[in-house]
Amino acid sequence: MKVAVVGYPNVGKSSLVNRLSGTRDAVVHETSGVTRDRKEIETDWNGRTFALIDTGGVDLADGDELARSVQDQARAALADADVVVLVVDARAGLRPGDAELADLLRRASQPVLVAANKIDVVADMPAAAEFHRLGLGDPFPVSAGQGLGTGDLLDAIVERLPASAGDDEGDEPVRLAVIGRPNVGKSSLVNRILGEERVIVSERAGTTRDAIDLPIEVDGRAVVLIDTAGLRRGSKVQESIEYYTTLRSRRAAERADVAIVVCDAADGITAQDLRVAELAMQSGCATVLALNKWDLGPEVDLDHERARTASKLRLRPRVLTASAKTGRGVRRLLTEALALADRASVRIPTPELNRFLGEVAAARQPPARRGHRLKLLYGAQVGVSPPRFAISVNARNRLTRDYAYFVENRLRDRYGFQGVPLIIDFVERRGDRRQSRDAGNRRARA
């Protein structure tokens, strides 16, 4: 069940959504028009679970192309909602934009509640009475900043929600974050995957301001697609809005299972693209690079781009081509992303892993120090997503970085872990450490 929160720009919709949900998921800023796409945030009240849909400010008189896109997103939220909350600014009083929205909502089939926001003290509550003129029933005086009246509003929302048919509990969905530099076509790619204009696309860089979770189903499998704001170098992030949207994009990567790093094929894979991919990998999610706009720019040497990526990124992620405009390669990209999620959760049987370690030692002799050679004694997988391995060795100080990378790369090649973060703990067995120390003492006495 869904509740759409709509209203004129800068009336405090996102602040109210955060207050009602008890989160800080919706972007809040004093600048008008920060919210553009619609964002769904799960919450519960009195045993009922529902999604609050935060929408961009709607000014029906604004004919700007971006403003019209925001209006379209708000209308889509209304069509998808079971209950609508119209937020108005009690400090500013009734405005023409409120009346226009109210006229639209009076024709809606869903129940509509009016939330008169910014009533921060009880003495200001009579100011809400002015909004009876909207013809949508008694307004609820609330304060997103102080929490005043929000419990009454939630009670009213739950009372108007349709009867619950019970929530189906299935497997945890795979979370795919679409990340990359600004204006490389992330939102276009998301819309192509969804098969609808779900998020706003514009030629203006920085149109997306938030990380938007979009549940979909792929071949019967639950997936959450996360559209994110463009990531720029930290030195170029100057506005506070951009700082917070960048922070949310980073957090989206941290909670994702797989990151699709979108690059502009006309530019090739740039140094900033590699930094974005490195960020995703450091967050612990599997990664694939997508050269978008493949059909628009000059032909790119794909083999060169793949070789350069493999040499620059330790995880050696795959590089695929796609076109959000035509759909070419998008299905293959989605299939690879889901396969990466599966590989990140695979568990290698211990006997198989130890046979593999024996083959590694036979292929390249472990390093020696002061005449004593490193031995790979035993291995076991201790975690998944990302895969984590513990390998017992006879002496940790004999292990070189070069040999550790050799073991890691062989592991990737054998089990298809390209693009998947691996954690390998080389653990020195205590008995071997004591024996080594005793042997050293005997040599000293001799």
C-alpha atoms as one frame of an Amber mdcrd trajectory, in Angstrom:
protein
   0.000   0.000   0.000   1.195   3.469  -0.867   0.619   7.016   0.355   1.525
   9.862  -2.018   2.775  13.073  -0.378   2.256  15.986  -2.766   2.252  19.761
  -2.606   3.528  23.093  -3.911   7.355  23.543  -3.957   9.107  24.148  -0.632
   6.198  23.377   1.702   8.215  20.735   3.578   7.065  17.492   1.927  10.409
  15.700   2.239  10.829  16.846   5.847   7.357  15.528   6.651   8.104  12.201
   4.921  11.234  11.844   7.044   9.275  12.650  10.205   6.445  10.216   9.405
   8.841   7.401   8.452  11.326   8.049  11.259  14.173   8.132   8.724  16.379
  10.630   6.936  16.016   8.975   3.540  14.395  11.902   1.732  16.738  14.732
   0.723  15.946  17.936   2.623  17.409  21.331   1.780  16.343  24.944   2.154
  16.625  25.405  -1.628  13.302  25.007  -3.439  12.908  22.160  -5.926  15.497
  19.725  -4.528  13.174  16.702  -4.856  12.487  15.757  -8.469  11.922  12.027
  -8.871   9.410  10.218  -6.706  10.959   8.179  -3.927   9.240   5.432  -1.928
  10.127   4.992   1.751   8.750   2.070   3.762   7.238   2.819   7.170   4.740
   1.334   9.604   2.206   2.645  12.113  -0.091   0.742  14.458   0.811  -2.567
  12.840   0.203  -1.387   9.266   3.093  -1.234   6.817   2.952   1.118   3.839
   5.182   3.168   1.540   5.337   6.951   1.655   5.942   8.382  -1.831   7.944
  11.613  -1.646   7.351  13.741  -4.751   8.757  16.925  -6.222   7.029  20.250
  -5.709   4.166  20.727  -8.161   3.501  24.172  -9.632   0.932  23.609 -12.366
   1.603  27.097 -13.769   5.320  26.386 -14.372   5.907  25.454 -18.017   9.633
  24.647 -17.721  10.538  21.268 -19.214  12.022  19.972 -15.946   9.024  21.268
 -13.973   6.686  19.397 -16.326   8.696  16.219 -15.766   8.336  16.673 -11.995
   4.572  17.147 -12.471   4.407  13.925 -14.496   6.206  12.066 -11.709   3.763
  13.448  -9.128   0.776  12.416 -11.284   2.248   8.907 -11.575   2.548   8.798
  -7.776  -1.114   9.822  -7.449  -2.191   7.086  -9.855  -0.245   4.519  -7.823
  -1.377   5.654  -4.355  -4.115   4.384  -2.041  -4.160   7.601   0.042  -2.973
  11.126  -0.826  -1.557  13.714   1.609  -1.591  17.294   0.322   1.031  19.323
   2.222   0.535  23.088   2.527   2.582  25.805   4.244   0.580  27.186   7.174
   3.054  30.062   7.624   2.635  31.272   4.045  -1.135  30.772   4.085  -3.348
  29.682   1.218  -1.738  30.235  -2.187  -3.045  29.900  -5.748  -0.817  26.840
  -6.296  -2.501  25.079  -3.358  -5.945  25.787  -4.792  -4.964  24.413  -8.217
  -3.660  21.189  -6.665  -6.742  20.870  -4.475  -8.951  21.226  -7.554  -7.054
  18.348  -9.162  -7.275  16.190  -6.022 -11.005  16.730  -5.507 -11.508  14.684
  -8.680  -9.257  11.863  -7.395 -10.779   8.527  -6.392  -8.466   8.107  -3.384
  -9.003   9.621   0.081  -7.154  12.965   0.407  -5.820  14.469   3.646  -4.570
  18.044   4.041  -1.456  18.489   6.234  -0.926  22.126   7.249   2.823  22.043
   7.873   5.205  24.374   9.756   2.938  24.789  12.796   5.734  24.465  15.334
   3.870  25.541  18.491   0.347  24.884  19.749  -0.475  28.612  19.629  -0.159
  28.539  15.814  -2.676  25.720  15.307  -5.616  28.039  14.421  -3.663  29.009
  11.247  -4.603  25.625   9.784  -8.283  26.598   9.667  -7.711  28.702   6.552
  -7.206  25.528   4.500 -10.827  24.425   4.975 -11.363  26.535   1.849  -9.640
  23.846  -0.234 -12.733  21.669   0.117 -10.815  18.557   1.181 -12.060  18.227
   4.741 -10.511  19.225   8.057  -6.790  20.064   7.729  -4.319  18.419  10.115
  -1.984  20.936  11.798   1.477  19.355  11.826   5.136  20.252  12.257   7.695
  18.231  10.320  10.418  19.974  12.319   8.988  19.437  15.823   6.763  16.397
  15.264   3.604  18.182  16.446   0.439  16.497  15.165   2.208  13.832  13.100
   0.776  10.993  15.195  -2.770  12.186  14.461  -1.933  12.414  10.759  -0.543
   8.844  10.752  -3.675   7.598  12.547  -5.806   9.200   9.824  -3.659   7.704
   7.044  -3.876   4.180   8.476  -7.631   4.558   9.002  -8.094   5.308   5.282
  -5.804   2.593   3.928  -7.615  -0.353   2.313  -7.789  -3.630   4.185  -4.497
  -5.523   4.052  -4.385  -8.768   2.144  -1.260  -9.819   4.042   2.341  -9.353
   3.012   4.017 -12.093   0.985   7.415 -12.916   2.361   9.801 -14.052  -0.322
  13.537 -14.188  -0.834  15.588 -11.070  -0.265  15.720  -9.060  -3.507  18.986
  -8.490  -5.366  19.968  -4.808  -5.067  21.502  -3.301  -8.232  22.912   0.234
  -7.924  23.349   2.178 -11.168  26.207   4.615 -10.492  28.613   6.754 -12.492
  29.670  10.262 -13.448  27.001  12.904 -14.120  25.221  12.816 -17.485  26.431
   9.413 -18.680  22.878   8.082 -19.062  22.203   6.348 -15.729  18.537   7.364
 -15.509  17.966   6.552 -19.191  19.388   3.085 -18.587  17.155   2.622 -15.535
  14.084   3.635 -17.551  15.060   1.243 -20.334  15.361  -1.649 -17.846  12.017
  -0.759 -16.279  10.321  -0.269 -19.633   8.807   3.076 -18.571   9.774   6.697
 -17.908  10.028   6.106 -14.148  12.801   8.616 -13.399  13.385  12.038 -14.936
  15.847  12.249 -17.813  17.271  15.595 -18.921  20.240  16.932 -20.843  21.110
  18.946 -17.733  23.824  17.310 -15.658  22.795  16.663 -12.069  19.069  16.189
 -12.727  18.900  13.194 -10.349  19.246  14.405  -6.766  18.534  11.274  -4.727
  19.045   7.520  -4.687  15.716   6.065  -5.875  14.846   2.431  -5.047  12.753
   0.818  -7.788  11.422  -2.725  -7.144  11.082  -4.857 -10.289  10.858  -8.525
 -11.181  13.280 -10.161 -13.603  12.416 -13.693 -14.739  10.446 -14.250 -11.537
  13.235 -12.892  -9.365  12.824  -9.892  -7.045  15.248  -7.057  -7.868  15.608
  -3.535  -6.476  17.115  -1.154  -9.033  18.735   1.927  -7.449  19.073   5.043
  -9.608  21.665   7.433  -8.156  22.971  10.953  -8.586  26.185  11.458 -10.581
  29.466  11.109  -8.699  32.083  13.804  -9.293  35.548  14.253  -7.860  35.402
  15.557  -4.305  37.271  18.741  -5.209  34.496  19.662  -7.678  31.621  19.135
  -5.244  30.932  22.663  -4.037  27.191  23.114  -3.413  25.815  21.601  -0.209
  22.984  19.963  -2.182  25.489  18.155  -4.378  27.503  17.104  -1.326  24.497
  15.353   0.217  23.342  13.773  -3.050  26.870  12.453  -3.619  26.866  11.052
  -0.094  23.599   9.235  -0.795  25.022   7.769  -3.999  27.967   6.405  -2.039
  25.621   4.905   0.533  23.574   3.345  -2.255  26.713   1.515  -3.387  27.333
   0.353   0.185  23.907  -1.285   0.453  23.905  -2.778  -3.042  24.823  -6.318
  -4.032  26.002  -5.271  -7.497  27.042  -1.897  -8.932  26.542  -1.153 -12.621
  29.093   1.580 -13.335  27.793   3.492 -16.345  30.392   5.138 -18.618  29.968
   7.266 -21.736  31.216   5.292 -24.744  32.187   8.539 -26.501  34.724   9.235
 -23.727  35.820   5.654 -23.174  36.545   4.553 -19.619  37.948   7.652 -17.924
  40.026   7.972 -14.760  36.891   9.149 -12.923  34.986   6.063 -14.122  37.751
   3.898 -12.664  37.533   5.829  -9.373  33.762   5.247  -9.234  34.306   1.529
  -9.872  36.963   1.418  -7.152  34.530   3.099  -4.750  31.910   0.446  -5.490
  34.383  -2.361  -4.948  35.608  -0.880  -1.676  31.971  -0.846  -0.560  31.938
  -4.620  -0.929  29.603  -4.965  -3.912  30.302  -6.810  -7.137  30.850  -4.537
 -10.133  30.351  -4.453 -13.895  31.196  -1.533 -16.215  28.727  -0.529 -18.933
  29.788   1.581 -21.901  26.503   3.386 -22.586  25.602   5.382 -25.731  27.522
   2.765 -27.713  25.479   3.530 -30.813  25.923   7.312 -30.704  29.639   8.040
 -30.484  32.679   7.104 -32.583  33.787   3.501 -32.503  35.792   2.659 -29.381
  38.521   0.023 -29.183  36.704  -2.299 -26.779  39.643  -4.690 -26.362  41.846
  -1.761 -25.324  39.261  -0.544 -22.789  38.938  -4.022 -21.303  42.696  -4.495
 -21.059  43.115  -1.057 -19.466  40.374  -1.805 -16.911  41.915  -5.169 -16.019
  45.309  -3.524 -15.479  43.924  -0.650 -13.374  41.330  -2.430 -11.235  42.398
  -5.283  -9.028  38.970  -6.952  -9.209  39.103  -7.091 -13.025  35.390  -6.396
 -13.664  33.823  -7.157 -17.020  33.248  -4.331 -19.496  30.031  -4.559 -21.521
  28.423  -2.291 -24.107  24.845  -1.044 -24.038  22.530   1.565 -25.470  19.822
   2.963 -23.224  18.309   4.652 -26.292  17.801   1.524 -28.414  17.931  -1.150
 -25.709  20.832  -2.953 -27.382  22.892  -4.921 -24.841  20.713  -3.901 -21.872
  19.306  -7.381 -21.299  22.793  -8.893 -21.380  23.979  -6.254 -18.882  21.127
  -7.081 -16.503  21.814 -10.819 -16.840  25.501 -10.274 -16.026  24.633  -8.148
 -12.990  22.365 -10.866 -11.583  24.983 -13.530 -12.328  27.520 -11.441 -10.384
  25.164 -11.371  -7.397  24.910 -15.175  -7.589  28.676 -15.616  -7.812  29.206
 -13.307  -4.831  26.979 -15.569  -2.731  28.467 -18.886  -3.867  30.118 -21.132
  -1.264  33.058 -23.336  -2.299  33.206 -26.719  -0.509  36.245 -27.020   1.761
  37.705 -30.164   0.071  37.453 -28.439  -3.333  39.138 -25.304  -1.973  42.035
 -27.297  -0.539  42.557 -29.146  -3.819  42.677 -25.736  -5.467  45.352 -24.524
  -2.980  47.436 -27.582  -3.782  47.253 -26.772  -7.482  48.218 -23.147  -6.787
  51.336 -24.216  -4.859  52.260 -26.650  -7.645  51.811 -23.996 -10.346  53.993
 -21.462  -8.537  56.191 -22.345  -5.618  55.411 -20.265  -2.499  58.090 -17.738
  -1.467  60.841 -18.551   1.009  62.536 -16.424   3.642  65.868 -17.254   5.261
  65.747 -20.728   3.793  62.255 -21.536   5.075  59.380 -21.748   2.613  55.781
 -20.615   3.040  53.251 -23.442   3.156  49.547 -23.170   2.397  48.292 -25.614
   5.010  44.519 -25.432   4.902  41.732 -23.246   3.506  38.060 -22.695   4.210
  35.415 -20.224   3.108  34.062 -18.301   6.091  31.653 -15.822   4.452  29.724
 -14.794   1.355  28.617 -11.526  -0.285  31.477 -10.753  -0.533  33.212 -14.154
  -0.398  35.705 -14.441   2.461  38.377 -17.098   2.828  40.709 -18.080   5.656
  43.955 -19.776   4.592  46.199 -21.220   7.304  49.926 -20.819   6.658  52.996
 -21.942   8.574  54.568 -18.459   8.827  52.722 -15.259   7.980  55.943 -13.233
   7.572  56.988 -15.391   4.597  53.976 -14.311   2.577  54.678 -11.641  -0.045
  52.104  -9.274  -1.506  52.913 -10.588  -4.965  52.089 -14.168  -3.964  48.897
 -13.100  -2.167  47.742 -11.413  -5.393  48.694 -14.553  -7.335  46.447 -16.679
  -5.105  43.621 -14.132  -5.416  43.853 -13.970  -9.218  43.900 -17.763  -9.531
  40.806 -17.882  -7.325  39.061 -15.395  -9.620  39.992 -17.318 -12.747  38.915
 -20.696 -11.350  35.552 -19.689  -9.897  34.518 -16.727 -12.076  35.029 -14.048
  -9.436  35.920 -11.281 -11.930  34.355  -8.107 -10.557  33.575  -9.691  -7.176
  35.386  -8.387  -4.069  37.316 -11.150  -2.328  38.613 -11.112   1.234  41.455
 -13.554   1.904  42.812 -13.834   5.446  46.189 -15.566   5.647  46.249 -16.879
   9.209  49.399 -18.203  10.857  48.789 -21.401  12.813  49.928 -20.905  16.393
  51.654 -24.281  16.686  53.787 -23.499  13.625  54.772 -20.131  15.060  55.938
 -21.775  18.307  57.843 -24.519  16.436  59.528 -21.866  14.259  60.582 -19.920
  17.347  61.907 -23.081  19.060  63.880 -24.015  15.954  65.392 -20.547  15.917
  66.421 -20.885  19.551  68.062 -24.258  18.856  70.049 -22.770  15.990  71.159
 -19.918  18.257  72.360 -22.324  20.955  74.235 -24.405  18.388
